[in-house]
Amino acid sequence: MRVLIVEDEAKTADYLLRGLTEQGHVVDVARNGIDGRHAALENAYDVLVLDVMLPGIDGFQVLRDVRRSKDMPILMLTARDSVEDRVRGLQDGADDYLVKPFSFLELSARLQALGRRSRQQEASTLTIGDMVLDLMSRKVHRGGDRIDLTAKEFSLLSTLARRSGQVLSRTEIAELVWDMNFDSNTNVVEVAIKRLRAKIDGPYPNKLLHTLRGMGYVLEERQGTSSPAASAAP
């Protein structure tokens, strides 16, 4: 999972960063409410771990602002253990509430449960133009035609489809699909994009997978789009 921790207490933040990273999660840390709100709104995370007592703006304000536009699972992590605080957090949109001091194993189990719940609520199919992805059966059809993809090609396509309309850089794609630190000397992303484009766009006049030079790639329907920039090689 990709996890955002918003926590100003350095010892707790470092402890969570180290523990969750060792479990294989991708973890970002924000040290105040303003930076945490910005990170949560501007990036895609599977779960948010949010302290209440934060410099800048408090966790309740961050929670409300994020809930206006994002549906990601949110776990409140705080030393404030009054019933009123817990009720307020849950009413404002938190999915779970854990009081300090806490057990890391319990926090990890709660995050896993929130992640499972989020995946179960996700739509089982994604549609972009005339292309339909069935996430359960891992099948792709376009215009009624079955498109056969490898496991990695399907992973790349579903990653782009879940973020349809959002430009993803080579670095972001490498992290999301290959779970790797990006090496600027490798062309693994370009090669994968080229192969995927040949399968999902090659026979069809209306292209869905577009290249934005110097920025990255985006999957979206553009009526009548067959411009050189859209159809050029990666």
Phi, psi and omega in degrees: 000155172259120189241136171251125176253123175248102189207125183270344179281110189302317183298315180293316180298316180293323178298314179292318179301313182294313183295315182289325177295320178297333178278357177099005179278155172265120191235131170245149181234133171243139188261358178210168185294323182293312179294324179295316178299315180299314181297317182295323183279331187266344185235166180260118177235152177276334180202148178242126174257117194232120174282158179270309183277097183232147172288156182088275172227149185280171184297328179296320178293318176301315180303312181296317182294319180292320183295338180293335184228351183232148180245020181292149176298139181231125176251119177277129181233112189203160176276351181278109187250015179289152179300322181300318179294318180295317179297318180299315180298316180293322179292328179281352175123003177292148180267336181204165187214124180231131186261136174285148352289150186229162174271130179299322180298321178293316179300316180299317180295321179294320178296319178298319179295319178295321178296318178296317180298319180295317180293325180292330181277348182293144178301142182278343177229149175235137182236125174232111185060234179262016178256134181236127176253125173262108186288337181281311182272350181059043178245149181232133175231144174224124182056030180088352180268137175282133178247119181272124181236152171286169180300318181289324177295320178294320178299317178296314181296316181293327176296315178293322183292321179296338180243036182306131183090350180257129179283126178248130179284168176301320180297314180297318180296317179300318181289319185284324187262320182256352180052052184224152171288133189285130175255115185296345181272351180266150180246025184300322181291314181299318180296316180295318178298317181299316181293318179295317180298321180300326183277317187268340183243333187313306185277358190246138183290327182267108186279143181249331183259114189244146175256129172250105188304131179079357183238309182151217186226150179217140176254115179195159178273129175233112185301125176071018184274120171209033183290159179303321181295326183282327187253003183292158178295152183303000000 
